[in-house]
Amino acid sequence: MGITKVHKAFDINSVLQLLEKHRDKAEVLAGGTDLLVHIKEDKNKGDIIIDISDIGEMKKIEIFEKEIVLGALTTFSEIVQSKYIKDKIPGLWEAAKSVGSPQIRNMGTVGGNICNASPAADIVPPLLALDAILNIKSKDEERTLKLSEFYKDKNKTALKSNEMLISIKIPLQKNKKIHMGFEKLGPRNALSISKISSSVYIEIEDKVMKNIRIASGALGGYPLREYSVENFLKGKELCDKTIEEASEKYSESLTRRLAGRSSLEYKREAVKGVFKKVVYNAING
Ligand SMILES: Cc1cc2nc3c(=O)[nH]c(=O)nc-3n(C[C@H](O)[C@H](O)[C@H](O)COP(=O)(O)OP(=O)(O)OC[C@H]3O[C@@H](n4cnc5c(N)ncnc54)[C@H](O)[C@@H]3O)c2cc1C
């Protein structure tokens, strides 16, 4: 679809007013690394672009006692540059570091990665594993939604046409030893779109997994939590045998989900290695 108008916005309210007015006809542009490709391929949804890339209030990383808040315009490079995220939330840091090239990391934003709704979006699995919460606004309303409830179907999200993602809240567990990791398997190291990615978050007490969350990328129509593997592991002692058994469960869960796809056999086998690697890296890191 051709573009008829580009608005440049410098604050959240003016974007929300424009979205209210134009609804489906408008699309926001953050870093543009996905949207400009869509426009070039004539796959953009609306003919009006609202450039939000210079809205300062959506560009910050705020660290509080019990949570960290990422503005939706936080770039992958800004995450990689954060020593706090590198030390405390290593899986998120690894995912940001794995994205594209330096140019893509400098331009691409967390909000764009989430809202573009690609099954292979790299920042989404660690955010799912962290149980992140989205702050979404329209002109007259503000709401929060768990990221795990954001994806409704392939390329379909819970975002309404008059809404914008403002920020992402990551709850932090104080005084608990957190183990976290991210692994990505792509066709090659640089500029690769994930064929499989997996992120884990584990709370361990006396060798027992008190809480575990696992999320996958490129293993379904959208990034998702692996609840059956989580339920299998919760409350079990962390040892090689349990991890091996869980990797088999992970693999089995793909049989129905990816039925009929040519990649099924490859992914069923490869996911076992990716999962074991991400768990061992998380607990030894
Ligand atoms: C060469 C290349 C390599 C890439 N490599 C990777 C990779 O390794 N891993 C990976 O995950 N991705 C990769 N990507 C995809 C892309 O860079 C990411 O998805 C990026 O995070 C998109 O963010 P953006 O700010 O550029 O989004 P944009 O292109 O600006 O927007 C993408 C979509 O999200 C919507 N949107 C953006 N922000 C908001 C918001 N705040 N609220 C509501 N809607 C919003 C836009 O309207 C649009 O529909 C690559 C892309 C290219 C071109």
The ligand as an ORCA input file, in Angstrom:
! r2SCAN-3c Opt
* xyz 0 1
  C      18.724     -7.261      8.212
  C      17.781     -7.521      9.342
  C      18.170     -8.388     10.363
  C      17.303     -8.642     11.428
  N      17.714     -9.499     12.420
  C      16.875     -9.772     13.439
  C      17.272    -10.679     14.466
  O      18.375    -11.226     14.482
  N      16.373    -10.922     15.463
  C      15.143    -10.325     15.503
  O      14.379    -10.584     16.437
  N      14.752     -9.455     14.552
  C      15.582     -9.169     13.523
  N      15.183     -8.297     12.540
  C      13.837     -7.705     12.602
  C      13.754     -6.308     13.271
  O      14.992     -5.654     13.287
  C      13.220     -6.399     14.720
  O      11.970     -7.052     14.739
  C      13.084     -5.019     15.393
  O      12.969     -5.198     16.772
  C      11.884     -4.210     14.929
  O      11.874     -3.004     15.677
  P      11.686     -1.596     14.972
  O      11.795     -0.576     16.027
  O      12.606     -1.455     13.818
  O      10.181     -1.764     14.488
  P       9.432     -1.044     13.268
  O       9.933     -1.599     11.991
  O       9.457      0.421     13.434
  O       7.953     -1.576     13.562
  C       7.622     -2.935     13.421
  C       6.113     -3.101     13.658
  O       5.801     -2.869     15.029
  C       4.905     -1.763     15.165
  N       5.361     -1.010     16.342
  C       6.620     -0.592     16.600
  N       6.682     -0.003     17.806
  C       5.429     -0.034     18.318
  C       4.847      0.426     19.540
  N       5.576      1.018     20.499
  N       3.516      0.236     19.739
  C       2.762     -0.386     18.788
  N       3.252     -0.849     17.618
  C       4.581     -0.679     17.389
  C       5.012     -0.985     13.857
  O       3.825     -0.265     13.568
  C       5.265     -2.107     12.869
  O       4.053     -2.731     12.525
  C      16.029     -8.012     11.470
  C      15.652     -7.117     10.452
  C      16.509     -6.875      9.399
  C      16.088     -5.908      8.324
*
